[in-house]
Amino acid sequence: MQKTTISMTFSILLRSRLVLISLVLLATIGLIFTFSSSTHVLKGSLTDDRVLTLADTDHNGTLSVREMRKAVSNMIRAMAVHDLAYDLDSSGTTDRSDLRLLIQSIRSFLSAVCGNGTVESSEQCDDGNAASGDGCSPQCAVEPRFLCSGGSPSVCTIAPVCGNNKVESGEQCDGTLGCDGGCHRIVGCGSNTLENTEECDDGNTNNGDGCSNLCVVENAPPPLSLPWTAEPSIPSTTRDFTFAVALGKMWAIGGYDPAGAGIMNKVYATSDGKEWSQVGTLPYSVYGAGAIEWNGELWIVGGSNCGSQTSCYIHRTLHSSDGVTWQDGPETPGDLYVHNQSLYVLNGKLFIGNTKIHSLANAESSWKPVGSLFGSSMVTFLGKAWMINGRSVLSSDDGAGGGLQSKSILPAWLTTDQYVANPGMLVVHGKYLLAIGNAPSAAATISHPDCFKTVLSSLDGIHWGKSSISPCWLPLRYHTILSFKNRLWMFGTVFDSGKVYSADVPGAF
């Protein structure tokens, strides 16, 4: 505890050309200051703000005893020369009333006790301690990046940071489509939601990205004409095959046979799409697995042996150079969702997942968690990983969420009455990225037979053109699309097992 008495004397000497008048004014001001530390934050009323601006000569946001003495001395000098910088009451002159305001401000400030849990006149906060880094400083000032309540004691929380991709207190959104620079949801065009007469809404109001600032589709590429042709069916009653292109062939693996055989382990292949034959079997029965070519081998990852529940998941991986002889690869983690998951290869690594993403560097390594995404039908295109999330098409630079960007919103003209064609698959075919429509329900194939037959084409993943369908094929639902031998191949599953169609895509290669 310290008591400081400040006595100040000032003289006013006025001179004129004729007479020298000397006036000495002695003013003794007794101030008894009681405080617990040598520096304090002065922050409260408007007067306090002005005093701090005038007196905080080292600009550190606090006042020392030396600065308080200096402030009183400067006030007396200002009174002598009528310096309006010290006109605290805005009266148009600097006089004793300003000196009284200065003294009252400092006295009120010094009467506050920082750390007692009560917010007093000159304190911004008081959380009941003298610790730093908790939002309220040892001088009872709110620390950077914190918000403190006005209660006693103060409760301080980290202030929300707009732009960190986390929705925090006070924010409506952060880093998502339809979110403005202040983390508030956009209403109307740019909201990422189709409204009224909008043709598209990609979550922003930029021109040149496929959807204009008026939410009108722009620069759509010309539609492709896809004359689909029926091809020989796979000689099996099995449905839910796992399909893949690898080793110069198309493959149909495992699946479920509703005729009574149950979950299968048979492996079928074709080198031309015309003649299918069984070439071997897997070491176990599986359906809903992922299959892909990687490092010159056909890889089988995950799947199920009894249903969609996690207890049925198979965490084994297999790889083969001929589809006949199989070797075990690294098992996937036990908590990884491995049923009907996307496999994709990027930068030489094998990836699996659509929420928790894991990658494999080679056949001798182990699966590593590398990030998280939320999407389906993942493919690699233009050196990035691409996926569908609802009607949004997104890309990732590293396949694990790094550099994740929303590239486009699939256009509104997909809509047929209440149904929107849900692109069941993305497929890369030559220079095109294609999105092939999928029936939203079995009933939709009857009431809206064309709503799921849309084929979208894009050269950049941003601008999409609608392809014409000729002739119209029988309804396919939950299908698989492959690019093989410069043709596009479509396989029916679940309700349309064994059916195969192909189409030439002009200008793809």
TORTITOR-848133 format. One line per field, with one value per residue (C-alpha): residue number from 0; x negated, z, y; residue in one letter. Coordinates in steps of 0.02 Angstrom, whole numbers, plus 32768, in hexadecimal, padded with zeros to 4 digits. Example, Ala and Ser with C-alpha at 12.3 -4.5 7.8 and 13.67 -1.06 7.14 Angstrom:
residues 2
seq = c(0,1)
px = c(7D99,7D54)
pz = c(8186,8165)
py = c(7F1F,7FCB)
type = c(A,S)
end
This chain:
residues 509
seq = c(0,1,2,3,4,5,6,7,8,9,10,11,12,13,14,15,16,17,18,19,20,21,22,23,24,25,26,27,28,29,30,31,32,33,34,35,36,37,38,39,40,41,42,43,44,45,46,47,48,49,50,51,52,53,54,55,56,57,58,59,60,61,62,63,64,65,66,67,68,69,70,71,72,73,74,75,76,77,78,79,80,81,82,83,84,85,86,87,88,89,90,91,92,93,94,95,96,97,98,99,100,101,102,103,104,105,106,107,108,109,110,111,112,113,114,115,116,117,118,119,120,121,122,123,124,125,126,127,128,129,130,131,132,133,134,135,136,137,138,139,140,141,142,143,144,145,146,147,148,149,150,151,152,153,154,155,156,157,158,159,160,161,162,163,164,165,166,167,168,169,170,171,172,173,174,175,176,177,178,179,180,181,182,183,184,185,186,187,188,189,190,191,192,193,194,195,196,197,198,199,200,201,202,203,204,205,206,207,208,209,210,211,212,213,214,215,216,217,218,219,220,221,222,223,224,225,226,227,228,229,230,231,232,233,234,235,236,237,238,239,240,241,242,243,244,245,246,247,248,249,250,251,252,253,254,255,256,257,258,259,260,261,262,263,264,265,266,267,268,269,270,271,272,273,274,275,276,277,278,279,280,281,282,283,284,285,286,287,288,289,290,291,292,293,294,295,296,297,298,299,300,301,302,303,304,305,306,307,308,309,310,311,312,313,314,315,316,317,318,319,320,321,322,323,324,325,326,327,328,329,330,331,332,333,334,335,336,337,338,339,340,341,342,343,344,345,346,347,348,349,350,351,352,353,354,355,356,357,358,359,360,361,362,363,364,365,366,367,368,369,370,371,372,373,374,375,376,377,378,379,380,381,382,383,384,385,386,387,388,389,390,391,392,393,394,395,396,397,398,399,400,401,402,403,404,405,406,407,408,409,410,411,412,413,414,415,416,417,418,419,420,421,422,423,424,425,426,427,428,429,430,431,432,433,434,435,436,437,438,439,440,441,442,443,444,445,446,447,448,449,450,451,452,453,454,455,456,457,458,459,460,461,462,463,464,465,466,467,468,469,470,471,472,473,474,475,476,477,478,479,480,481,482,483,484,485,486,487,488,489,490,491,492,493,494,495,496,497,498,499,500,501,502,503,504,505,506,507,508)
px = c(8000,7FBF,7FF6,7FC1,7FDB,7FCA,7FAD,7FA0,7F7B,7F92,7F75,7FCA,7F60,7FB4,7F4E,7F83,7F24,7F4B,7F55,7F0A,7F85,7F51,7FCE,7F9F,8024,7FFC,806F,8055,80BC,80BE,80E2,80DD,80C6,80DE,80B2,8066,7FF6,7F8F,7FEF,80A9,811B,8184,8223,82D4,832F,8310,82A4,823E,821F,81E2,8173,8125,8105,80B1,8052,801A,7F77,7F29,7FC7,7FD0,8086,805C,8033,7F9F,7F8D,7F11,7F8F,8018,7FA9,7F7B,8032,805E,7FC5,7FF2,80A5,8069,7FF9,808B,80F5,806F,8067,811B,80E8,818F,8143,8166,8218,8263,8312,8317,8342,82D4,824F,81D7,81F5,8204,829E,8231,81AF,8236,8271,81C0,81A8,8252,822C,8185,81CC,825E,81E7,8173,8202,8223,81CF,81A4,81BA,8247,82C8,832C,832A,830D,8314,826D,8264,8294,82A3,8279,8275,823B,8184,80E5,80BA,8097,80CF,817E,81D1,81C4,8115,80C0,80F2,81A9,81A8,81F6,8169,815F,81D2,8240,82EF,831B,83C6,83EF,841B,83BE,8353,8339,8347,82CF,82D8,8272,82BE,82FD,8286,82E4,828A,8242,82C3,830F,83BB,83A1,840C,8460,8440,84C6,8447,838D,8332,83C7,8426,84A9,8444,840D,836C,83BA,83EF,84A7,8515,8539,85F1,8621,85A5,8503,8556,8529,85E4,8652,86D9,8766,872E,8675,8626,8592,8549,8493,8485,8439,8460,83C5,83D0,836B,837C,840F,8497,84A6,84C2,857B,857C,858C,8528,8498,841D,8469,840F,8475,84D2,848A,84EE,84E0,852C,8530,8525,855A,84C7,84BF,84EE,847C,84A3,84DA,8573,8505,852B,84C9,8427,838C,8356,82AB,8238,818A,8102,8151,81F9,829F,82C3,8362,8337,8397,8448,84EA,854D,8607,8624,85E7,8529,851D,8480,8406,834A,8346,82DC,8316,82B3,82BD,8239,82B2,8358,83A9,8377,8377,8330,8306,8249,823A,8278,824C,820F,82B3,8362,8385,83F7,83EB,832D,82C3,8258,81D5,8132,809A,7FE1,8005,807A,8133,815C,81F6,8217,829C,8350,83C9,83F0,849E,84ED,84D3,84B9,8407,83F7,83FE,8370,82D7,8237,81C9,817A,8145,80D9,80B4,8054,80C9,816F,814B,80C6,80E5,8075,80AB,8084,8087,812B,8190,81AC,8238,829C,8297,8338,830B,83B3,83D8,8349,82EC,823B,81CF,8118,80C2,800A,7FDC,8040,80DD,816C,820C,829E,831C,8318,827C,81F8,8169,80DB,8060,7FB2,7F88,7FB3,7F39,7F72,800A,80A4,808F,8119,80FC,8197,8251,82C9,8382,83B0,83D0,8396,82E4,8276,81D4,81DD,8165,80ED,816E,81EB,82A0,8341,83FC,844D,8507,850C,8460,83C6,8328,826E,81DA,8123,80DF,8173,8187,81DC,8147,8176,822B,8294,8346,8335,83EA,849E,84F0,856C,8622,865F,8642,86E7,8780,8815,87E6,8758,86A6,8636,85B8,8515,84ED,843D,83B0,8344,82AC,82B5,8229,822B,82D9,8317,83C5,8451,84D1,857E,85C7,867C,86A8,8723,876E,8814,87BF,879C,8857,8897,8801,87A9,872E,86FF,866A,8626,85C7,8511,84AC,8405,837D,82CD,829D,8317,8364,83C9,8444,84A2,853A,8527,85B4,85EC,860C,8655,86A5,866D,86CC,86CA,8625,8616,857E,8511,8455,83FB,8350,82DF,8294,824E,827F,8336,83A6,83F0,8487,84B2,8558,8557,85D7,8675,8620,8593,8535,856E,84E1,84E6,845C,844D,83CD,83A6,8376,82D5,82A8,8201)
pz = c(8000,7FD7,7FF6,7F7F,7F9B,7F01,7F20,7E8C,7E76,7DD7,7DA3,7D1E,7CD8,7C5D,7BFF,7B92,7B35,7BBB,7C62,7CAF,7D20,7D89,7DD5,7E3C,7E67,7EE8,7EE6,7F57,7F2C,7FA8,7F5D,7FC3,7F48,7F88,7F10,7F0A,7E71,7E18,7D74,7D51,7CBB,7CB6,7C58,7C85,7C5C,7BC8,7C3A,7C68,7BB0,7B91,7C2B,7BF2,7B45,7B91,7C1F,7BDA,7B95,7B77,7B1F,7B7B,7BAF,7C67,7CD8,7D4F,7DE8,7D85,7CF7,7D72,7DC0,7D13,7CDF,7D6F,7D4B,7C92,7CBE,7D25,7C98,7C1E,7C8D,7C81,7BC4,7BA1,7B4A,7B11,7B06,7BC1,7BB5,7C01,7C18,7B66,7BAB,7B30,7BAF,7C22,7CD6,7D87,7D5C,7CE5,7D6E,7DE2,7D5E,7D48,7E02,7E16,7D87,7DD0,7E81,7E43,7DE1,7E75,7EE7,7E7E,7EBA,7E29,7E53,7ED3,7E5C,7E51,7DB5,7DF5,7D9E,7D45,7D20,7C7D,7CD6,7D7A,7D7F,7E34,7E12,7DD7,7D52,7C9E,7C07,7C49,7BF2,7C7F,7C9B,7D43,7D25,7D0B,7C52,7BD1,7B7A,7ABC,7A68,7B04,7B30,7BE8,7C37,7CA0,7D36,7DD9,7DCD,7D11,7CA3,7C0F,7B73,7AD4,7A54,79B4,791F,787C,77F4,7859,7814,78C1,78F1,7998,7A0E,79B2,7905,7892,7822,77FE,7760,770E,7670,768A,7714,7704,7741,77EA,7807,77E9,7778,76CE,76A1,75E9,755C,75A6,7635,75EF,75EC,7552,756B,7500,7449,7463,73E2,7454,74F9,751B,75C2,757F,750C,749F,73E2,7378,73E8,738E,73F1,73DA,745D,742E,7447,738E,7342,72DA,725E,7260,71E3,7153,717A,7149,70E6,7137,70D0,7150,7110,716C,7187,71B8,726E,72F0,72F8,73AD,7418,7492,74B8,7519,74BF,74E1,7438,7405,7372,738D,7333,7289,72B8,7309,73A8,7404,74B1,7541,755A,7595,753F,756D,751D,75BB,75B2,761F,7626,759E,7584,74C7,7457,73A5,7321,726C,71F9,717A,71D5,7167,71B5,7271,72C9,7378,738F,7446,74F7,758D,7630,7681,764F,764C,7607,760D,7602,75A9,7513,74B3,7453,74B4,7493,7409,7471,7491,7545,75A8,7649,76CF,76B2,7718,772E,777A,776F,7786,7843,787D,78CA,7818,77D3,7789,77AD,773F,769F,760B,7574,74D7,7435,73D3,7434,7455,74DC,756F,75F8,769B,76B0,774B,77AB,77BC,786D,78CD,78E2,7829,77C5,7735,76E7,763D,7651,75C8,7599,753C,7513,751F,7520,7521,75BE,75D4,7632,767F,76D5,76C6,7779,77CD,7745,774F,76D4,76AB,766A,762C,7646,76D9,7739,77A9,7792,77D7,7806,779C,77AB,7797,770B,76F0,7643,75D6,7531,7542,74A7,7472,73E9,73B6,7441,74CD,752A,74FA,7553,755B,75F9,75D8,753D,7560,7501,7568,754E,75C1,7596,75FE,7603,76BE,76CF,76AC,763A,763C,75CA,758C,74D0,749B,74C6,744C,73E6,7410,736C,73B4,740D,73D2,743C,74F0,74C0,74A4,7447,74C7,746B,74A3,745F,7425,73A0,7342,7289,7221,7234,7281,7333,7328,73A8,7384,73D2,744A,747A,7525,7543,74EC,74DD,747E,73ED,73D0,73F5,73AB,7334,72F3,7392,73B7,7307,7302,72CD,72F3,72A2,72D5,729A,733C,73C3,73C6,7327,7301,7264,725D,71EA,7181,7195,70F9,70F8,71A3,7200,7280,732E,7388,7441,74B4,741C,7401,7375,7330,72AA,7242,7192,716A,718E,7221,7275,72E7,7357,73AE,7462,74E7,747B,73D1,73EF,7358,72E0,7284,7210,71B8,715D,70F6,7137,70A4,70BA,7161,7123)
py = c(8000,80AD,815E,81E5,829E,830A,83C3,8431,84EA,8548,85FB,865D,86E6,875B,87DD,886F,88F5,8977,8924,888A,8839,87A8,8737,86A2,8627,85A4,850E,847D,83E5,8357,82B2,8213,8185,80D3,8047,7F99,7FA3,8027,8025,8022,8025,80C2,8098,80C5,8166,81D7,8243,81AB,8187,8238,8235,8192,81DC,8275,8223,817A,81BD,8112,80D4,802E,803D,805B,80EF,80F1,8161,81CB,81DF,8211,8298,82D4,82DC,8352,83BE,83C9,83F8,848D,84C7,84B3,8523,85AA,85AA,8576,84D3,848A,83DC,83D3,8416,8379,83BF,8409,84B5,8510,853A,84DF,850F,84CE,8466,8401,83EC,83AC,832F,82F0,82D8,8284,820E,81DA,81CC,8162,80F7,80DA,80A8,800D,7F6C,7EF8,7E41,7E4E,7E06,7EA8,7F14,7FC4,806B,806A,7FAF,7F59,7EB3,7E5D,7DA0,7D92,7D6F,7DC2,7D40,7D6A,7D06,7CE3,7D75,7DF5,7E39,7E5D,7F13,7EE1,7F06,7E92,7E35,7E28,7DA6,7D98,7DD1,7DEC,7DFC,7E93,7E28,7E18,7DB6,7DC7,7D2D,7D36,7CCC,7CC8,7D3D,7CEB,7CF9,7D0A,7CAA,7C19,7B9D,7B83,7BC1,7C17,7C7D,7D0C,7CC4,7C7E,7C27,7C25,7BF3,7B9E,7BC5,7C4B,7C9F,7D55,7DA5,7DCB,7D17,7D3A,7CD0,7D1B,7D2D,7D22,7D07,7CC6,7C68,7BBC,7B93,7B98,7C1A,7C60,7C6C,7C48,7BD3,7BB2,7BEB,7BC2,7C1B,7CBC,7D4D,7D41,7D42,7CCA,7C30,7BDF,7C38,7CF4,7D7A,7D70,7CB3,7C8D,7BFD,7C42,7BF8,7B4A,7ADA,7A95,79F5,794E,78D0,7825,7798,770B,765A,75BC,7546,748D,7473,7429,736C,736C,7389,73E8,749E,7522,74F8,755E,75A1,75E0,7600,75B8,7558,757B,752D,7553,74F0,74BB,7479,7429,7469,741B,7391,739C,72F2,729E,729D,7339,73A2,736F,7362,734A,73B8,73DF,743E,7477,74BE,7508,7521,749C,73F7,73E0,7348,7313,731B,72EB,7303,736D,731D,7356,738D,7447,74CD,758A,7586,7607,75D7,7639,7627,7663,7649,75CB,755E,7549,7576,7542,75A4,758C,7559,74F2,7439,7445,74F2,75AC,75A5,75C5,7517,74D1,753C,74E8,7547,74DA,7517,74AC,74D0,746C,7480,740D,7400,7348,7343,73B7,73FA,744A,7502,7571,7567,7606,764D,75F8,7699,76C8,76C2,764D,761E,766E,76E9,7745,7714,7790,77A8,7852,787D,77C5,779B,7733,7788,7746,779B,7828,786A,7824,781D,77A0,7787,76FD,7722,7672,75BA,75AB,7645,765F,76C9,7779,77F4,788E,78FA,7904,792D,791B,78E1,784C,7802,7843,7847,789B,791E,79A8,7976,7985,7919,7940,7910,7933,7979,798D,79FB,7A43,7A0A,7A20,7A03,79E7,7A07,7978,7900,7914,79BD,7A2E,7ABE,7A85,7AF4,7AF4,7AF9,7AFD,7ADB,7A63,7AC8,7AE1,7A9A,79ED,7A01,79A0,79D2,79AB,7937,796E,78F7,78BD,789D,77EE,77F1,785F,780F,7850,7827,786E,792A,792B,7922,78D4,78CB,7845,7854,77D5,77B1,77FC,776E,76D7,7733,77C0,774B,773B,77EA,7845,77CD,784F,78AB,783A,7824,78C8,78C3,7960,7985,79FF,7A28,7A80,7A47,7AF5,7B08,7A7C,7A4C,79DA,7944,7903,784F,77E7,7769,7761,76C5,7661,76B0,7698,76BC,76BB,769E,769D,76FC,76CE,7716,7688,7678,772C,7707,772A,768F,7688,75F4,75DB,75A0,756F,7570,7563,74E8,74AA,7534,758C,7624,7684,772A,7786,7836,78A5,7906,78B7,7875)
type = c(M,Q,K,T,T,I,S,M,T,F,S,I,L,L,R,S,R,L,V,L,I,S,L,V,L,L,A,T,I,G,L,I,F,T,F,S,S,S,T,H,V,L,K,G,S,L,T,D,D,R,V,L,T,L,A,D,T,D,H,N,G,T,L,S,V,R,E,M,R,K,A,V,S,N,M,I,R,A,M,A,V,H,D,L,A,Y,D,L,D,S,S,G,T,T,D,R,S,D,L,R,L,L,I,Q,S,I,R,S,F,L,S,A,V,C,G,N,G,T,V,E,S,S,E,Q,C,D,D,G,N,A,A,S,G,D,G,C,S,P,Q,C,A,V,E,P,R,F,L,C,S,G,G,S,P,S,V,C,T,I,A,P,V,C,G,N,N,K,V,E,S,G,E,Q,C,D,G,T,L,G,C,D,G,G,C,H,R,I,V,G,C,G,S,N,T,L,E,N,T,E,E,C,D,D,G,N,T,N,N,G,D,G,C,S,N,L,C,V,V,E,N,A,P,P,P,L,S,L,P,W,T,A,E,P,S,I,P,S,T,T,R,D,F,T,F,A,V,A,L,G,K,M,W,A,I,G,G,Y,D,P,A,G,A,G,I,M,N,K,V,Y,A,T,S,D,G,K,E,W,S,Q,V,G,T,L,P,Y,S,V,Y,G,A,G,A,I,E,W,N,G,E,L,W,I,V,G,G,S,N,C,G,S,Q,T,S,C,Y,I,H,R,T,L,H,S,S,D,G,V,T,W,Q,D,G,P,E,T,P,G,D,L,Y,V,H,N,Q,S,L,Y,V,L,N,G,K,L,F,I,G,N,T,K,I,H,S,L,A,N,A,E,S,S,W,K,P,V,G,S,L,F,G,S,S,M,V,T,F,L,G,K,A,W,M,I,N,G,R,S,V,L,S,S,D,D,G,A,G,G,G,L,Q,S,K,S,I,L,P,A,W,L,T,T,D,Q,Y,V,A,N,P,G,M,L,V,V,H,G,K,Y,L,L,A,I,G,N,A,P,S,A,A,A,T,I,S,H,P,D,C,F,K,T,V,L,S,S,L,D,G,I,H,W,G,K,S,S,I,S,P,C,W,L,P,L,R,Y,H,T,I,L,S,F,K,N,R,L,W,M,F,G,T,V,F,D,S,G,K,V,Y,S,A,D,V,P,G,A,F)
end
